[in-house]
Amino acid sequence: MQIRLGYELIYSLPQPTPMILALNIHYSRASDIIIPDYLTTDPAVPVSGYRDGFGNWCTRLVAPAGRIQIKTDALVRDTGLPDKVVPYAQQHAVEDLPEETLVFLLGSRYCDTDLLSQAAWDLFGHSPQQGWARVQAVCDFANQRIKFDYNQARPTRTAWEAFNEGVGVCRDYAHLAISLCRCLNIPARYCTGYLGDMGTPPPWAVGDFAAWFEVYLSGAWHVFDPRNNVPRIGRVLIARGRDASDVAIATTFGPNILESFKVWTYDEAEVGVSA
């Protein structure tokens, strides 16, 4: 299948404002890109790019005072298959983990493992389930613990707060599941990207970027999605990091108003669908 995807962000700024944007499709999907997701601005401004410490592509620009539109519209080839399920994947002993996975065992800005460690071991530490089954149990718990509610989204909510408040959006489900996995010595990293409603019955959600996570089992990274908690079709990665603070879609260094926010992702072959 071919997936049409993109976004349009419109900001109002009282003064020239530096911005860092993490909005490009991840390099791991480079060979699938049919129409590149070039970032464009109106008015046009100079942009530059760099790779961050996790390999994500980031864009730098200085937005002028006034109104600026930031947009892309791309086409990506996809298998059309749902997320892989690997029930035999096993957890590694910490001493056997590759060095590059160890940072994903540690607490981070939104994943306050120090506060959740006791709960993690009380809930999952004595279960005979190991590996994949244990991570799925964590996802089941996060899915049931948190009630999805856009109206109660809060950019400062940590995993511990989501655990206690029982409400949030996709990033909160991911942060809670990541934190619990790390407490159980399973490396877990945060992911952000596009996830449309292909393969799901209507009504479909309003377009937005999605959050999920990956865990390291049996020598490979595997996708889990506690918000939806079922394998999904058409997931397109943008960035990975320790948590949402590492992969913010836009970081602005000055006052601003986000006037408009649109995201689209759909099967190009679908009739009558428009961005």
TAHU-V271223 format. One record per residue. N is the residue number from 1. SS is DSSP state (alpha for helix, beta for strand, coil for the rest). OMEGA is omega in whole degrees, 0 to 359 (999 if undefined). NEAR is the number of other ideal C-beta (glycine too) atoms within 10 Angstrom. Layout:
BEGIN
[[N | SS | OMEGA | NEAR] [N | SS | OMEGA | NEAR]]
END
This chain:
BEGIN
[[1 | coil | 175 | 16] [2 | beta | 184 | 14] [3 | beta | 172 | 25] [4 | beta | 181 | 21] [5 | beta | 179 | 27] [6 | beta | 182 | 19] [7 | beta | 170 | 23] [8 | beta | 177 | 16] [9 | beta | 177 | 21] [10 | beta | 180 | 16] [11 | beta | 169 | 20] [12 | beta | 188 | 15] [13 | beta | 181 | 19] [14 | coil | 184 | 11] [15 | coil | 175 | 11] [16 | coil | 190 | 12] [17 | beta | 174 | 18] [18 | beta | 179 | 12] [19 | beta | 169 | 23] [20 | beta | 184 | 16] [21 | beta | 174 | 21] [22 | coil | 190 | 21] [23 | coil | 182 | 22] [24 | coil | 176 | 20] [25 | coil | 183 | 22] [26 | coil | 183 | 18] [27 | alpha | 179 | 12] [28 | alpha | 177 | 10] [29 | alpha | 186 | 17] [30 | alpha | 183 | 9] [31 | alpha | 180 | 7] [32 | alpha | 186 | 15] [33 | beta | 178 | 15] [34 | beta | 172 | 12] [35 | beta | 185 | 14] [36 | coil | 180 | 13] [37 | coil | 179 | 21] [38 | coil | 177 | 11] [39 | coil | 178 | 17] [40 | beta | 178 | 11] [41 | beta | 174 | 19] [42 | beta | 5 | 11] [43 | coil | 180 | 10] [44 | coil | 177 | 8] [45 | coil | 176 | 14] [46 | coil | 176 | 8] [47 | beta | 174 | 16] [48 | beta | 184 | 8] [49 | beta | 177 | 12] [50 | beta | 174 | 10] [51 | beta | 179 | 10] [52 | coil | 184 | 14] [53 | coil | 179 | 9] [54 | coil | 179 | 15] [55 | coil | 179 | 12] [56 | coil | 177 | 21] [57 | beta | 181 | 19] [58 | beta | 180 | 18] [59 | beta | 176 | 18] [60 | beta | 174 | 14] [61 | beta | 172 | 19] [62 | beta | 180 | 14] [63 | beta | 179 | 23] [64 | coil | 174 | 14] [65 | coil | 181 | 12] [66 | beta | 186 | 12] [67 | beta | 177 | 15] [68 | beta | 175 | 22] [69 | beta | 176 | 14] [70 | beta | 192 | 23] [71 | beta | 166 | 16] [72 | beta | 176 | 18] [73 | beta | 190 | 15] [74 | beta | 177 | 20] [75 | beta | 186 | 16] [76 | beta | 175 | 22] [77 | beta | 181 | 14] [78 | coil | 180 | 17] [79 | coil | 185 | 9] [80 | coil | 180 | 13] [81 | coil | 177 | 11] [82 | beta | 176 | 15] [83 | coil | 180 | 16] [84 | coil | 173 | 10] [85 | coil | 184 | 13] [86 | coil | 188 | 14] [87 | coil | 180 | 8] [88 | coil | 182 | 9] [89 | coil | 188 | 19] [90 | coil | 177 | 13] [91 | coil | 176 | 22] [92 | coil | 166 | 17] [93 | coil | 183 | 7] [94 | alpha | 182 | 12] [95 | alpha | 180 | 5] [96 | alpha | 183 | 8] [97 | coil | 173 | 18] [98 | coil | 184 | 10] [99 | alpha | 184 | 6] [100 | alpha | 178 | 9] [101 | alpha | 190 | 17] [102 | alpha | 179 | 12] [103 | alpha | 181 | 14] [104 | alpha | 168 | 25] [105 | alpha | 189 | 18] [106 | coil | 174 | 11] [107 | coil | 180 | 18] [108 | coil | 189 | 23] [109 | coil | 183 | 14] [110 | coil | 182 | 26] [111 | coil | 186 | 31] [112 | coil | 184 | 18] [113 | alpha | 181 | 20] [114 | alpha | 180 | 11] [115 | alpha | 185 | 17] [116 | alpha | 186 | 21] [117 | alpha | 182 | 17] [118 | alpha | 179 | 11] [119 | alpha | 181 | 17] [120 | alpha | 182 | 20] [121 | alpha | 176 | 13] [122 | alpha | 184 | 9] [123 | alpha | 191 | 16] [124 | alpha | 187 | 19] [125 | coil | 183 | 13] [126 | coil | 179 | 7] [127 | coil | 175 | 11] [128 | coil | 180 | 6] [129 | coil | 179 | 12] [130 | coil | 172 | 14] [131 | alpha | 184 | 19] [132 | alpha | 183 | 20] [133 | alpha | 179 | 16] [134 | alpha | 178 | 22] [135 | alpha | 178 | 26] [136 | alpha | 176 | 16] [137 | alpha | 176 | 15] [138 | alpha | 179 | 27] [139 | alpha | 177 | 26] [140 | alpha | 180 | 13] [141 | alpha | 180 | 19] [142 | alpha | 180 | 27] [143 | alpha | 181 | 18] [144 | alpha | 184 | 11] [145 | alpha | 186 | 20] [146 | coil | 173 | 23] [147 | beta | 182 | 10] [148 | beta | 181 | 16] [149 | coil | 178 | 12] [150 | alpha | 185 | 10] [151 | alpha | 179 | 6] [152 | alpha | 176 | 13] [153 | coil | 180 | 14] [154 | coil | 186 | 13] [155 | coil | 181 | 9] [156 | coil | 185 | 7] [157 | coil | 177 | 20] [158 | coil | 178 | 21] [159 | alpha | 179 | 30] [160 | alpha | 179 | 19] [161 | alpha | 176 | 19] [162 | alpha | 178 | 25] [163 | alpha | 183 | 23] [164 | alpha | 182 | 12] [165 | alpha | 176 | 15] [166 | coil | 181 | 13] [167 | beta | 178 | 18] [168 | beta | 178 | 27] [169 | coil | 191 | 21] [170 | alpha | 180 | 21] [171 | alpha | 180 | 24] [172 | alpha | 174 | 31] [173 | alpha | 181 | 26] [174 | alpha | 180 | 32] [175 | alpha | 180 | 32] [176 | alpha | 181 | 30] [177 | alpha | 177 | 32] [178 | alpha | 183 | 33] [179 | alpha | 180 | 31] [180 | alpha | 178 | 31] [181 | alpha | 179 | 28] [182 | alpha | 177 | 25] [183 | alpha | 180 | 26] [184 | coil | 177 | 23] [185 | coil | 175 | 13] [186 | coil | 179 | 25] [187 | coil | 182 | 24] [188 | beta | 181 | 28] [189 | beta | 184 | 24] [190 | beta | 179 | 27] [191 | beta | 173 | 24] [192 | beta | 181 | 27] [193 | beta | 179 | 20] [194 | beta | 173 | 25] [195 | beta | 180 | 26] [196 | coil | 182 | 25] [197 | coil | 177 | 17] [198 | coil | 178 | 19] [199 | coil | 178 | 15] [200 | coil | 180 | 13] [201 | coil | 174 | 6] [202 | coil | 4 | 6] [203 | coil | 182 | 7] [204 | coil | 184 | 12] [205 | coil | 172 | 13] [206 | coil | 183 | 9] [207 | coil | 178 | 19] [208 | coil | 169 | 16] [209 | coil | 184 | 19] [210 | beta | 176 | 24] [211 | beta | 173 | 24] [212 | beta | 178 | 26] [213 | beta | 178 | 29] [214 | beta | 176 | 19] [215 | beta | 181 | 28] [216 | beta | 179 | 23] [217 | beta | 177 | 21] [218 | coil | 172 | 13] [219 | coil | 181 | 11] [220 | beta | 176 | 11] [221 | beta | 183 | 16] [222 | beta | 182 | 18] [223 | beta | 169 | 18] [224 | beta | 185 | 25] [225 | coil | 184 | 23] [226 | coil | 178 | 28] [227 | coil | 180 | 22] [228 | coil | 174 | 18] [229 | coil | 171 | 16] [230 | coil | 176 | 12] [231 | coil | 182 | 15] [232 | coil | 181 | 20] [233 | beta | 169 | 19] [234 | coil | 178 | 22] [235 | beta | 181 | 22] [236 | beta | 185 | 21] [237 | beta | 170 | 19] [238 | beta | 187 | 22] [239 | beta | 176 | 24] [240 | beta | 176 | 21] [241 | beta | 179 | 23] [242 | coil | 177 | 22] [243 | coil | 186 | 24] [244 | alpha | 180 | 21] [245 | alpha | 180 | 14] [246 | alpha | 189 | 20] [247 | coil | 177 | 24] [248 | coil | 182 | 16] [249 | coil | 179 | 18] [250 | beta | 173 | 16] [251 | beta | 183 | 13] [252 | beta | 183 | 16] [253 | coil | 181 | 11] [254 | coil | 181 | 14] [255 | coil | 181 | 10] [256 | coil | 174 | 17] [257 | beta | 174 | 10] [258 | beta | 185 | 11] [259 | beta | 184 | 12] [260 | beta | 182 | 11] [261 | beta | 180 | 16] [262 | beta | 176 | 14] [263 | beta | 177 | 19] [264 | beta | 174 | 17] [265 | beta | 184 | 25] [266 | beta | 177 | 19] [267 | beta | 182 | 19] [268 | coil | 183 | 14] [269 | coil | 181 | 10] [270 | coil | 182 | 12] [271 | coil | 174 | 5] [272 | coil | 179 | 4] [273 | coil | 178 | 13] [274 | coil | 181 | 7] [275 | coil | 999 | 14]]
END
